[in-house]
Amino acid sequence: MKTIKHIFDGDFGCEEKTNNKPTVSVTLIDENGTESYVTVEDEWLTANNLNIGDTWPTD
């Protein structure tokens, strides 16, 4: 099981317009204290109602 430790939204926004959807970097931590990182669309994170302290979906 992994838990969301940190969400970093970076500098996406006003500087450059692209056709890409905004993404965030998510720091995950497992029960052994091992950290891993994933990048997902911000929209997906919001749609799944995920925030710091929540359990990361395994699928």
C-alpha distance matrix in Angstrom:
0.0 3.8 6.8 10.3 12.6 15.7 17.5 20.7 23.2 25.7 29.4 29.4 32.2 35.8 36.6 36.5 36.5 34.7 33.8 30.1 27.7 26.2 22.9 20.5 18.4 14.9 13.4 9.7 8.5 5.9 6.8 9.8 11.0 11.1 11.8 12.0 14.1 14.8 17.9 18.3 21.2 21.6 22.8 19.6 17.5 20.2 20.6 16.9 17.5 14.6 15.3 14.3 12.0 10.5 7.0 7.4 8.6 7.8 11.6
3.8 0.0 3.8 6.8 9.1 12.0 13.8 17.0 19.6 22.0 25.7 25.9 28.8 32.4 33.0 33.1 33.3 31.7 31.1 27.3 25.0 23.2 19.8 17.1 14.9 11.3 9.7 5.9 5.4 4.4 7.0 9.6 9.5 9.2 8.9 9.0 10.8 11.7 14.9 15.5 18.5 18.7 20.4 17.5 15.1 17.9 18.9 15.5 15.8 12.5 12.6 11.4 9.6 8.6 5.8 5.5 8.2 8.3 12.0
6.8 3.8 0.0 3.8 6.1 9.3 11.4 14.8 17.6 20.2 23.9 24.3 26.9 30.5 31.4 31.8 32.1 30.8 30.4 26.7 24.1 21.9 18.7 15.7 13.8 10.0 8.5 5.4 5.4 6.3 8.4 11.2 10.0 10.6 9.5 10.1 11.2 12.1 14.7 15.1 17.8 17.2 19.0 16.6 13.6 16.0 17.5 14.3 13.7 10.2 9.5 7.8 5.9 5.6 4.4 5.5 9.1 10.7 14.0
10.3 6.8 3.8 0.0 3.8 5.9 7.6 11.2 13.8 16.6 20.2 20.6 23.3 26.7 27.7 28.2 28.6 27.6 27.4 23.8 21.1 18.6 15.5 12.3 10.6 6.9 6.1 4.7 6.5 9.1 11.6 13.9 11.8 11.9 9.7 9.8 9.7 10.3 12.3 12.7 15.0 14.0 16.3 14.5 11.1 13.4 15.6 12.9 12.0 8.3 6.9 5.0 5.2 5.6 6.3 6.3 10.1 12.3 15.0
12.6 9.1 6.1 3.8 0.0 3.8 7.2 10.2 13.5 15.8 19.5 20.6 23.3 26.5 27.3 28.2 29.1 28.4 28.7 25.1 22.6 19.7 16.7 13.0 10.8 7.6 5.4 5.4 6.2 9.6 11.9 13.4 10.5 11.0 8.7 9.8 9.9 11.6 13.5 14.7 17.0 15.8 18.5 17.3 13.8 15.9 18.5 16.3 14.9 11.2 8.8 5.6 6.1 8.4 9.6 10.0 13.8 15.7 18.5
15.7 12.0 9.3 5.9 3.8 0.0 3.8 6.5 9.9 12.1 15.7 17.0 19.7 22.8 23.5 24.6 25.6 25.2 25.8 22.4 19.9 16.7 13.9 10.1 8.2 5.8 5.0 7.2 9.3 12.9 15.5 16.7 13.6 13.5 10.4 10.7 9.6 10.8 11.8 13.0 14.9 13.4 16.5 15.9 12.5 14.5 17.5 16.0 14.6 11.2 8.5 5.9 8.4 10.4 12.1 11.7 15.3 17.4 19.7
17.5 13.8 11.4 7.6 7.2 3.8 0.0 3.8 6.5 9.3 12.8 13.6 16.2 19.5 20.4 21.3 22.1 21.6 22.2 18.8 16.3 13.0 10.3 6.6 5.8 4.6 6.4 9.1 12.0 15.5 18.4 19.8 16.9 16.3 12.9 12.1 9.8 9.8 9.6 10.2 11.6 9.8 13.1 13.0 9.9 11.7 15.0 14.1 13.0 9.9 7.8 7.0 10.3 11.3 13.2 12.1 15.1 17.5 19.1
20.7 17.0 14.8 11.2 10.2 6.5 3.8 0.0 3.8 5.6 9.2 10.6 13.4 16.5 17.0 18.1 19.4 19.2 20.3 17.1 15.0 11.5 9.1 5.6 5.1 6.4 8.2 11.7 14.7 18.3 21.4 22.3 19.1 18.1 14.5 13.5 10.6 10.6 9.5 10.7 11.6 10.1 13.8 14.4 11.9 13.6 16.9 16.7 15.8 13.2 11.2 10.6 14.0 15.1 16.8 15.4 18.2 20.4 21.6
23.2 19.6 17.6 13.8 13.5 9.9 6.5 3.8 0.0 3.8 6.7 7.1 9.8 13.1 13.9 14.9 15.9 15.9 17.1 14.1 12.0 8.2 6.8 4.5 6.4 8.7 11.4 14.7 18.0 21.4 24.6 25.7 22.7 21.6 17.9 16.4 13.1 12.1 9.8 10.1 9.9 8.0 11.6 13.1 11.2 12.4 15.7 16.4 15.7 13.8 12.4 12.8 16.5 17.1 18.9 17.2 19.4 21.8 22.4
25.7 22.0 20.2 16.6 15.8 12.1 9.3 5.6 3.8 0.0 3.8 5.8 9.0 11.7 11.6 12.9 14.6 14.9 16.8 14.1 12.9 9.3 8.3 6.8 7.8 10.8 13.0 16.7 19.8 23.3 26.6 27.2 24.1 22.6 18.8 17.3 14.0 13.4 11.0 12.2 12.1 11.0 14.5 16.1 14.7 16.0 19.2 19.9 19.4 17.5 16.0 16.0 19.5 20.4 22.0 20.2 22.4 24.4 25.0
29.4 25.7 23.9 20.2 19.5 15.7 12.8 9.2 6.7 3.8 0.0 3.8 6.3 8.3 7.9 9.7 11.9 13.0 15.4 13.5 12.8 9.5 9.9 9.7 11.3 14.5 16.8 20.4 23.5 27.1 30.4 31.0 27.8 26.3 22.5 20.9 17.5 16.7 13.9 14.7 13.8 12.7 15.8 18.0 17.1 17.9 21.0 22.3 21.8 20.3 19.0 19.3 22.9 23.7 25.4 23.6 25.6 27.7 28.0
29.4 25.9 24.3 20.6 20.6 17.0 13.6 10.6 7.1 5.8 3.8 0.0 3.7 6.9 7.3 7.8 9.0 9.7 11.9 10.0 9.3 6.3 7.7 8.9 11.5 14.8 17.7 21.0 24.5 27.8 31.2 32.1 29.2 27.5 23.7 21.7 18.0 16.4 13.1 13.1 11.4 10.6 13.2 15.7 15.5 16.1 18.8 20.5 20.5 19.4 18.8 19.8 23.5 23.6 25.2 23.1 24.6 26.7 26.5
32.2 28.8 26.9 23.3 23.3 19.7 16.2 13.4 9.8 9.0 6.3 3.7 0.0 3.8 5.8 6.7 7.3 9.2 11.5 10.7 10.0 7.7 10.3 11.9 14.8 17.9 20.9 24.1 27.6 30.9 34.2 35.3 32.4 30.9 27.1 25.2 21.5 19.7 16.3 15.7 13.4 12.1 13.9 17.0 17.0 16.9 19.4 21.7 21.5 21.0 20.5 21.8 25.6 25.7 27.5 25.6 26.9 29.3 28.9
35.8 32.4 30.5 26.7 26.5 22.8 19.5 16.5 13.1 11.7 8.3 6.9 3.8 0.0 3.8 5.8 7.0 10.2 13.0 13.2 13.0 11.3 14.0 15.5 18.3 21.4 24.3 27.6 31.0 34.4 37.7 38.6 35.6 34.2 30.4 28.5 24.9 23.3 19.9 19.4 17.1 15.8 17.3 20.6 20.7 20.3 22.8 25.3 24.9 24.6 23.8 25.1 28.9 29.2 31.1 29.3 30.6 33.0 32.6
36.6 33.0 31.4 27.7 27.3 23.5 20.4 17.0 13.9 11.6 7.9 7.3 5.8 3.8 0.0 3.8 6.9 9.8 13.3 13.4 14.1 12.5 14.7 16.1 18.4 21.8 24.5 27.9 31.2 34.7 38.1 38.7 35.6 33.9 30.1 28.2 24.6 23.2 19.9 20.0 18.1 17.4 19.4 22.3 22.5 22.6 25.1 27.3 27.2 26.5 25.6 26.5 30.3 30.7 32.4 30.4 31.8 33.9 33.5
36.5 33.1 31.8 28.2 28.2 24.6 21.3 18.1 14.9 12.9 9.7 7.8 6.7 5.8 3.8 0.0 3.8 6.4 10.0 10.6 12.2 11.5 13.9 16.1 18.5 22.0 24.9 28.2 31.7 34.9 38.5 39.1 36.3 34.3 30.5 28.2 24.5 22.6 19.1 19.1 17.0 17.0 18.6 21.4 22.1 22.5 24.6 26.9 27.2 26.7 26.4 27.5 31.2 31.2 32.6 30.2 31.2 33.1 32.3
36.5 33.3 32.1 28.6 29.1 25.6 22.1 19.4 15.9 14.6 11.9 9.0 7.3 7.0 6.9 3.8 0.0 3.8 7.0 8.5 10.2 10.5 13.6 16.4 19.3 22.6 25.9 28.9 32.5 35.6 39.1 40.1 37.4 35.4 31.6 29.1 25.3 23.0 19.3 18.5 16.0 16.1 17.0 19.9 21.2 21.3 22.9 25.5 26.2 26.1 26.2 27.9 31.5 31.1 32.4 29.9 30.5 32.4 31.3
34.7 31.7 30.8 27.6 28.4 25.2 21.6 19.2 15.9 14.9 13.0 9.7 9.2 10.2 9.8 6.4 3.8 0.0 3.8 5.4 8.1 9.4 12.1 15.4 18.1 21.5 24.8 27.5 31.3 34.0 37.7 38.6 36.2 34.0 30.3 27.4 23.7 21.0 17.3 16.5 14.0 15.0 15.7 18.2 19.9 20.5 21.6 24.1 25.3 25.1 25.7 27.5 30.9 30.2 31.0 28.2 28.5 30.1 28.7
33.8 31.1 30.4 27.4 28.7 25.8 22.2 20.3 17.1 16.8 15.4 11.9 11.5 13.0 13.3 10.0 7.0 3.8 0.0 3.8 6.6 9.4 12.1 15.8 18.6 21.6 25.1 27.5 31.3 33.8 37.4 38.6 36.4 34.2 30.6 27.5 23.8 20.8 17.1 15.6 12.9 14.3 14.2 16.4 18.7 19.3 19.8 22.4 24.0 24.2 25.3 27.5 30.7 29.5 30.2 27.2 27.0 28.5 26.8
30.1 27.3 26.7 23.8 25.1 22.4 18.8 17.1 14.1 14.1 13.5 10.0 10.7 13.2 13.4 10.6 8.5 5.4 3.8 0.0 3.8 6.4 8.5 12.3 15.0 17.9 21.5 23.7 27.5 30.0 33.6 34.8 32.7 30.4 26.9 23.8 20.1 17.0 13.3 11.9 9.4 11.2 11.7 13.5 15.6 16.6 17.4 19.6 21.2 21.0 22.1 24.2 27.3 26.1 26.6 23.6 23.6 25.0 23.5
27.7 25.0 24.1 21.1 22.6 19.9 16.3 15.0 12.0 12.9 12.8 9.3 10.0 13.0 14.1 12.2 10.2 8.1 6.6 3.8 0.0 3.8 6.4 10.0 13.3 15.8 19.5 21.6 25.4 27.9 31.4 32.9 30.8 28.8 25.3 22.4 18.8 15.6 11.9 9.7 6.5 7.7 7.9 10.1 12.2 12.9 13.8 16.1 17.6 17.6 18.8 21.1 24.2 22.9 23.7 20.9 20.9 22.8 21.4
26.2 23.2 21.9 18.6 19.7 16.7 13.0 11.5 8.2 9.3 9.5 6.3 7.7 11.3 12.5 11.5 10.5 9.4 9.4 6.4 3.8 0.0 3.8 7.0 10.5 13.1 16.8 19.3 23.0 25.8 29.3 30.7 28.3 26.5 22.9 20.3 16.7 13.9 10.3 8.6 5.8 5.8 7.6 10.0 10.8 11.7 13.5 15.5 16.3 15.8 16.3 18.2 21.6 20.8 21.9 19.4 20.1 22.3 21.5
22.9 19.8 18.7 15.5 16.7 13.9 10.3 9.1 6.8 8.3 9.9 7.7 10.3 14.0 14.7 13.9 13.6 12.1 12.1 8.5 6.4 3.8 0.0 3.8 6.9 9.7 13.3 15.7 19.5 22.3 25.8 27.1 24.7 22.8 19.2 16.6 12.9 10.2 6.5 5.4 4.1 4.9 8.0 9.0 9.2 11.2 13.2 14.3 15.2 13.9 14.4 15.9 19.1 18.3 19.1 16.4 17.3 19.3 18.8
20.5 17.1 15.7 12.3 13.0 10.1 6.6 5.6 4.5 6.8 9.7 8.9 11.9 15.5 16.1 16.1 16.4 15.4 15.8 12.3 10.0 7.0 3.8 0.0 3.8 6.3 9.9 12.6 16.3 19.3 22.8 24.0 21.4 19.8 16.1 13.9 10.4 8.4 5.6 5.7 6.2 5.6 9.4 9.9 8.5 10.8 13.5 13.8 14.1 12.0 11.7 12.6 15.9 15.6 16.7 14.3 16.0 18.1 18.4
18.4 14.9 13.8 10.6 10.8 8.2 5.8 5.1 6.4 7.8 11.3 11.5 14.8 18.3 18.4 18.5 19.3 18.1 18.6 15.0 13.3 10.5 6.9 3.8 0.0 3.8 6.7 9.8 13.3 16.4 20.0 20.8 18.2 16.3 12.6 10.4 6.8 5.8 4.5 6.7 8.9 9.0 12.6 12.2 10.5 13.3 15.9 15.4 15.7 12.8 12.2 12.1 14.9 15.0 15.6 13.2 15.3 16.9 17.8
14.9 11.3 10.0 6.9 7.6 5.8 4.6 6.4 8.7 10.8 14.5 14.8 17.9 21.4 21.8 22.0 22.6 21.5 21.6 17.9 15.8 13.1 9.7 6.3 3.8 0.0 3.8 6.3 9.9 13.1 16.5 17.7 15.2 13.7 10.2 8.4 5.6 5.3 6.1 7.6 10.3 10.1 13.3 12.1 9.6 12.7 15.1 13.8 13.8 10.5 9.6 9.1 11.5 11.5 12.0 9.9 12.5 14.3 15.7
13.4 9.7 8.5 6.1 5.4 5.0 6.4 8.2 11.4 13.0 16.8 17.7 20.9 24.3 24.5 24.9 25.9 24.8 25.1 21.5 19.5 16.8 13.3 9.9 6.7 3.8 0.0 3.8 6.8 10.3 13.6 14.4 11.6 10.2 6.7 5.9 4.7 6.8 9.0 11.1 14.1 13.8 17.0 15.6 12.9 15.8 18.3 16.4 16.1 12.5 11.1 9.3 10.7 11.6 11.7 10.2 13.4 14.6 16.9
9.7 5.9 5.4 4.7 5.4 7.2 9.1 11.7 14.7 16.7 20.4 21.0 24.1 27.6 27.9 28.2 28.9 27.5 27.5 23.7 21.6 19.3 15.7 12.6 9.8 6.3 3.8 0.0 3.8 6.8 10.3 11.5 9.3 8.2 5.5 5.2 5.9 7.8 10.8 12.4 15.6 15.6 18.2 16.1 13.4 16.5 18.4 15.8 15.8 12.0 11.2 9.3 9.5 9.8 9.0 7.7 11.0 11.9 14.6
8.5 5.4 5.4 6.5 6.2 9.3 12.0 14.7 18.0 19.8 23.5 24.5 27.6 31.0 31.2 31.7 32.5 31.3 31.3 27.5 25.4 23.0 19.5 16.3 13.3 9.9 6.8 3.8 0.0 3.8 6.9 7.9 5.7 5.5 4.4 6.4 8.8 11.3 14.5 16.2 19.4 19.3 21.8 19.6 16.8 19.6 21.4 18.6 18.3 14.5 13.4 10.9 9.8 10.7 9.6 9.4 12.8 13.1 16.4
5.9 4.4 6.3 9.1 9.6 12.9 15.5 18.3 21.4 23.3 27.1 27.8 30.9 34.4 34.7 34.9 35.6 34.0 33.8 30.0 27.9 25.8 22.3 19.3 16.4 13.1 10.3 6.8 3.8 0.0 3.8 5.4 5.3 5.5 6.7 8.3 11.3 13.4 16.9 18.4 21.6 21.8 24.0 21.3 18.8 21.6 22.9 19.7 19.7 16.2 15.6 13.5 11.6 11.8 9.7 9.8 12.5 12.0 15.6
6.8 7.0 8.4 11.6 11.9 15.5 18.4 21.4 24.6 26.6 30.4 31.2 34.2 37.7 38.1 38.5 39.1 37.7 37.4 33.6 31.4 29.3 25.8 22.8 20.0 16.5 13.6 10.3 6.9 3.8 0.0 3.8 5.5 7.5 9.7 12.0 15.1 17.2 20.7 21.9 25.1 25.1 27.0 24.4 21.7 24.3 25.5 22.1 21.8 18.4 17.7 15.4 12.7 13.2 11.2 12.3 14.8 14.3 18.0
9.8 9.6 11.2 13.9 13.4 16.7 19.8 22.3 25.7 27.2 31.0 32.1 35.3 38.6 38.7 39.1 40.1 38.6 38.6 34.8 32.9 30.7 27.1 24.0 20.8 17.7 14.4 11.5 7.9 5.4 3.8 0.0 3.8 5.5 8.9 11.7 15.2 17.9 21.5 23.4 26.8 27.0 29.3 26.7 24.1 26.9 28.3 25.0 24.9 21.3 20.4 17.8 15.6 16.5 14.5 15.1 17.6 16.7 20.3
11.0 9.5 10.0 11.8 10.5 13.6 16.9 19.1 22.7 24.1 27.8 29.2 32.4 35.6 35.6 36.3 37.4 36.2 36.4 32.7 30.8 28.3 24.7 21.4 18.2 15.2 11.6 9.3 5.7 5.3 5.5 3.8 0.0 3.8 6.3 9.8 13.0 16.1 19.5 21.6 24.9 24.8 27.4 25.3 22.4 25.2 27.0 24.0 23.6 19.9 18.4 15.4 13.8 15.3 14.1 14.5 17.6 17.3 20.8
11.1 9.2 10.6 11.9 11.0 13.5 16.3 18.1 21.6 22.6 26.3 27.5 30.9 34.2 33.9 34.3 35.4 34.0 34.2 30.4 28.8 26.5 22.8 19.8 16.3 13.7 10.2 8.2 5.5 5.5 7.5 5.5 3.8 0.0 3.8 6.7 10.4 13.6 17.1 19.6 23.1 23.5 26.2 24.0 21.5 24.6 26.3 23.5 23.5 19.8 18.8 16.2 15.1 16.1 14.6 14.0 16.8 16.0 19.2
11.8 8.9 9.5 9.7 8.7 10.4 12.9 14.5 17.9 18.8 22.5 23.7 27.1 30.4 30.1 30.5 31.6 30.3 30.6 26.9 25.3 22.9 19.2 16.1 12.6 10.2 6.7 5.5 4.4 6.7 9.7 8.9 6.3 3.8 0.0 3.8 6.9 10.4 13.7 16.3 19.8 20.1 23.0 21.1 18.6 21.8 23.7 21.2 21.3 17.5 16.3 13.9 13.7 14.7 13.6 12.5 15.5 15.3 18.2
12.0 9.0 10.1 9.8 9.8 10.7 12.1 13.5 16.4 17.3 20.9 21.7 25.2 28.5 28.2 28.2 29.1 27.4 27.5 23.8 22.4 20.3 16.6 13.9 10.4 8.4 5.9 5.2 6.4 8.3 12.0 11.7 9.8 6.7 3.8 0.0 3.8 7.0 10.6 13.3 16.9 17.8 20.7 18.6 16.6 20.0 21.7 19.5 20.1 16.5 15.9 14.3 14.6 14.9 13.5 11.4 13.9 13.5 15.8
14.1 10.8 11.2 9.7 9.9 9.6 9.8 10.6 13.1 14.0 17.5 18.0 21.5 24.9 24.6 24.5 25.3 23.7 23.8 20.1 18.8 16.7 12.9 10.4 6.8 5.6 4.7 5.9 8.8 11.3 15.1 15.2 13.0 10.4 6.9 3.8 0.0 3.8 7.0 10.0 13.5 14.6 17.6 15.9 14.1 17.6 19.5 17.7 18.4 15.0 14.6 13.5 14.8 14.8 14.0 11.4 13.7 13.9 15.6
14.8 11.7 12.1 10.3 11.6 10.8 9.8 10.6 12.1 13.4 16.7 16.4 19.7 23.3 23.2 22.6 23.0 21.0 20.8 17.0 15.6 13.9 10.2 8.4 5.8 5.3 6.8 7.8 11.3 13.4 17.2 17.9 16.1 13.6 10.4 7.0 3.8 0.0 3.8 6.5 10.2 11.8 14.5 12.6 11.4 15.1 16.6 15.2 16.4 13.4 13.8 13.7 15.4 14.6 13.8 10.6 12.1 12.5 13.4
17.9 14.9 14.7 12.3 13.5 11.8 9.6 9.5 9.8 11.0 13.9 13.1 16.3 19.9 19.9 19.1 19.3 17.3 17.1 13.3 11.9 10.3 6.5 5.6 4.5 6.1 9.0 10.8 14.5 16.9 20.7 21.5 19.5 17.1 13.7 10.6 7.0 3.8 0.0 3.8 7.1 9.0 11.9 10.7 10.1 13.5 15.2 14.6 15.9 13.5 14.0 14.6 17.0 16.1 15.8 12.6 13.8 14.8 14.9
18.3 15.5 15.1 12.7 14.7 13.0 10.2 10.7 10.1 12.2 14.7 13.1 15.7 19.4 20.0 19.1 18.5 16.5 15.6 11.9 9.7 8.6 5.4 5.7 6.7 7.6 11.1 12.4 16.2 18.4 21.9 23.4 21.6 19.6 16.3 13.3 10.0 6.5 3.8 0.0 3.8 6.2 8.4 7.0 7.1 10.5 11.7 11.5 13.2 11.5 12.8 14.3 16.8 15.3 15.2 12.0 12.4 14.0 13.5
21.2 18.5 17.8 15.0 17.0 14.9 11.6 11.6 9.9 12.1 13.8 11.4 13.4 17.1 18.1 17.0 16.0 14.0 12.9 9.4 6.5 5.8 4.1 6.2 8.9 10.3 14.1 15.6 19.4 21.6 25.1 26.8 24.9 23.1 19.8 16.9 13.5 10.2 7.1 3.8 0.0 3.8 5.3 5.3 6.6 8.9 10.0 11.0 12.7 11.9 13.4 15.6 18.4 16.9 17.3 14.4 14.6 16.6 15.7
21.6 18.7 17.2 14.0 15.8 13.4 9.8 10.1 8.0 11.0 12.7 10.6 12.1 15.8 17.4 17.0 16.1 15.0 14.3 11.2 7.7 5.8 4.9 5.6 9.0 10.1 13.8 15.6 19.3 21.8 25.1 27.0 24.8 23.5 20.1 17.8 14.6 11.8 9.0 6.2 3.8 0.0 3.8 5.4 5.1 6.3 8.6 10.0 10.6 10.1 11.0 13.5 16.6 15.4 16.6 14.4 15.1 17.8 17.4
22.8 20.4 19.0 16.3 18.5 16.5 13.1 13.8 11.6 14.5 15.8 13.2 13.9 17.3 19.4 18.6 17.0 15.7 14.2 11.7 7.9 7.6 8.0 9.4 12.6 13.3 17.0 18.2 21.8 24.0 27.0 29.3 27.4 26.2 23.0 20.7 17.6 14.5 11.9 8.4 5.3 3.8 0.0 3.8 5.5 5.2 6.0 8.6 9.8 10.6 12.4 15.5 18.3 16.5 17.6 15.5 15.4 18.2 17.2
19.6 17.5 16.6 14.5 17.3 15.9 13.0 14.4 13.1 16.1 18.0 15.7 17.0 20.6 22.3 21.4 19.9 18.2 16.4 13.5 10.1 10.0 9.0 9.9 12.2 12.1 15.6 16.1 19.6 21.3 24.4 26.7 25.3 24.0 21.1 18.6 15.9 12.6 10.7 7.0 5.3 5.4 3.8 0.0 3.8 5.4 5.0 6.1 8.5 8.9 11.6 14.6 16.9 14.5 14.9 12.5 11.9 14.5 13.4
17.5 15.1 13.6 11.1 13.8 12.5 9.9 11.9 11.2 14.7 17.1 15.5 17.0 20.7 22.5 22.1 21.2 19.9 18.7 15.6 12.2 10.8 9.2 8.5 10.5 9.6 12.9 13.4 16.8 18.8 21.7 24.1 22.4 21.5 18.6 16.6 14.1 11.4 10.1 7.1 6.6 5.1 5.5 3.8 0.0 3.8 5.6 5.3 6.2 5.5 7.8 10.9 13.2 11.2 12.1 10.2 10.7 13.8 13.7
20.2 17.9 16.0 13.4 15.9 14.5 11.7 13.6 12.4 16.0 17.9 16.1 16.9 20.3 22.6 22.5 21.3 20.5 19.3 16.6 12.9 11.7 11.2 10.8 13.3 12.7 15.8 16.5 19.6 21.6 24.3 26.9 25.2 24.6 21.8 20.0 17.6 15.1 13.5 10.5 8.9 6.3 5.2 5.4 3.8 0.0 3.8 5.4 4.9 6.2 8.2 11.8 14.3 12.4 14.1 12.9 13.3 16.7 16.5
20.6 18.9 17.5 15.6 18.5 17.5 15.0 16.9 15.7 19.2 21.0 18.8 19.4 22.8 25.1 24.6 22.9 21.6 19.8 17.4 13.8 13.5 13.2 13.5 15.9 15.1 18.3 18.4 21.4 22.9 25.5 28.3 27.0 26.3 23.7 21.7 19.5 16.6 15.2 11.7 10.0 8.6 6.0 5.0 5.6 3.8 0.0 3.8 5.4 7.9 10.9 14.6 16.4 13.8 14.8 13.5 12.7 16.0 15.1
16.9 15.5 14.3 12.9 16.3 16.0 14.1 16.7 16.4 19.9 22.3 20.5 21.7 25.3 27.3 26.9 25.5 24.1 22.4 19.6 16.1 15.5 14.3 13.8 15.4 13.8 16.4 15.8 18.6 19.7 22.1 25.0 24.0 23.5 21.2 19.5 17.7 15.2 14.6 11.5 11.0 10.0 8.6 6.1 5.3 5.4 3.8 0.0 3.8 5.5 9.2 12.6 13.8 10.7 11.2 10.1 9.2 12.7 12.3
17.5 15.8 13.7 12.0 14.9 14.6 13.0 15.8 15.7 19.4 21.8 20.5 21.5 24.9 27.2 27.2 26.2 25.3 24.0 21.2 17.6 16.3 15.2 14.1 15.7 13.8 16.1 15.8 18.3 19.7 21.8 24.9 23.6 23.5 21.3 20.1 18.4 16.4 15.9 13.2 12.7 10.6 9.8 8.5 6.2 4.9 5.4 3.8 0.0 3.8 6.7 10.4 11.7 9.1 10.9 10.8 11.1 14.8 15.2
14.6 12.5 10.2 8.3 11.2 11.2 9.9 13.2 13.8 17.5 20.3 19.4 21.0 24.6 26.5 26.7 26.1 25.1 24.2 21.0 17.6 15.8 13.9 12.0 12.8 10.5 12.5 12.0 14.5 16.2 18.4 21.3 19.9 19.8 17.5 16.5 15.0 13.4 13.5 11.5 11.9 10.1 10.6 8.9 5.5 6.2 7.9 5.5 3.8 0.0 3.8 7.1 8.6 6.2 8.0 7.8 9.2 12.9 14.0
15.3 12.6 9.5 6.9 8.8 8.5 7.8 11.2 12.4 16.0 19.0 18.8 20.5 23.8 25.6 26.4 26.2 25.7 25.3 22.1 18.8 16.3 14.4 11.7 12.2 9.6 11.1 11.2 13.4 15.6 17.7 20.4 18.4 18.8 16.3 15.9 14.6 13.8 14.0 12.8 13.4 11.0 12.4 11.6 7.8 8.2 10.9 9.2 6.7 3.8 0.0 3.8 6.3 5.7 8.8 9.3 11.8 15.2 16.9
14.3 11.4 7.8 5.0 5.6 5.9 7.0 10.6 12.8 16.0 19.3 19.8 21.8 25.1 26.5 27.5 27.9 27.5 27.5 24.2 21.1 18.2 15.9 12.6 12.1 9.1 9.3 9.3 10.9 13.5 15.4 17.8 15.4 16.2 13.9 14.3 13.5 13.7 14.6 14.3 15.6 13.5 15.5 14.6 10.9 11.8 14.6 12.6 10.4 7.1 3.8 0.0 3.8 5.6 8.7 9.7 13.0 16.0 18.3
12.0 9.6 5.9 5.2 6.1 8.4 10.3 14.0 16.5 19.5 22.9 23.5 25.6 28.9 30.3 31.2 31.5 30.9 30.7 27.3 24.2 21.6 19.1 15.9 14.9 11.5 10.7 9.5 9.8 11.6 12.7 15.6 13.8 15.1 13.7 14.6 14.8 15.4 17.0 16.8 18.4 16.6 18.3 16.9 13.2 14.3 16.4 13.8 11.7 8.6 6.3 3.8 0.0 3.8 6.7 9.1 12.4 15.1 18.0
10.5 8.6 5.6 5.6 8.4 10.4 11.3 15.1 17.1 20.4 23.7 23.6 25.7 29.2 30.7 31.2 31.1 30.2 29.5 26.1 22.9 20.8 18.3 15.6 15.0 11.5 11.6 9.8 10.7 11.8 13.2 16.5 15.3 16.1 14.7 14.9 14.8 14.6 16.1 15.3 16.9 15.4 16.5 14.5 11.2 12.4 13.8 10.7 9.1 6.2 5.7 5.6 3.8 0.0 3.8 6.3 9.1 12.2 14.8
7.0 5.8 4.4 6.3 9.6 12.1 13.2 16.8 18.9 22.0 25.4 25.2 27.5 31.1 32.4 32.6 32.4 31.0 30.2 26.6 23.7 21.9 19.1 16.7 15.6 12.0 11.7 9.0 9.6 9.7 11.2 14.5 14.1 14.6 13.6 13.5 14.0 13.8 15.8 15.2 17.3 16.6 17.6 14.9 12.1 14.1 14.8 11.2 10.9 8.0 8.8 8.7 6.7 3.8 0.0 3.8 6.4 8.8 11.8
7.4 5.5 5.5 6.3 10.0 11.7 12.1 15.4 17.2 20.2 23.6 23.1 25.6 29.3 30.4 30.2 29.9 28.2 27.2 23.6 20.9 19.4 16.4 14.3 13.2 9.9 10.2 7.7 9.4 9.8 12.3 15.1 14.5 14.0 12.5 11.4 11.4 10.6 12.6 12.0 14.4 14.4 15.5 12.5 10.2 12.9 13.5 10.1 10.8 7.8 9.3 9.7 9.1 6.3 3.8 0.0 3.8 6.3 9.0
8.6 8.2 9.1 10.1 13.8 15.3 15.1 18.2 19.4 22.4 25.6 24.6 26.9 30.6 31.8 31.2 30.5 28.5 27.0 23.6 20.9 20.1 17.3 16.0 15.3 12.5 13.4 11.0 12.8 12.5 14.8 17.6 17.6 16.8 15.5 13.9 13.7 12.1 13.8 12.4 14.6 15.1 15.4 11.9 10.7 13.3 12.7 9.2 11.1 9.2 11.8 13.0 12.4 9.1 6.4 3.8 0.0 3.8 5.6
7.8 8.3 10.7 12.3 15.7 17.4 17.5 20.4 21.8 24.4 27.7 26.7 29.3 33.0 33.9 33.1 32.4 30.1 28.5 25.0 22.8 22.3 19.3 18.1 16.9 14.3 14.6 11.9 13.1 12.0 14.3 16.7 17.3 16.0 15.3 13.5 13.9 12.5 14.8 14.0 16.6 17.8 18.2 14.5 13.8 16.7 16.0 12.7 14.8 12.9 15.2 16.0 15.1 12.2 8.8 6.3 3.8 0.0 3.8
11.6 12.0 14.0 15.0 18.5 19.7 19.1 21.6 22.4 25.0 28.0 26.5 28.9 32.6 33.5 32.3 31.3 28.7 26.8 23.5 21.4 21.5 18.8 18.4 17.8 15.7 16.9 14.6 16.4 15.6 18.0 20.3 20.8 19.2 18.2 15.8 15.6 13.4 14.9 13.5 15.7 17.4 17.2 13.4 13.7 16.5 15.1 12.3 15.2 14.0 16.9 18.3 18.0 14.8 11.8 9.0 5.6 3.8 0.0
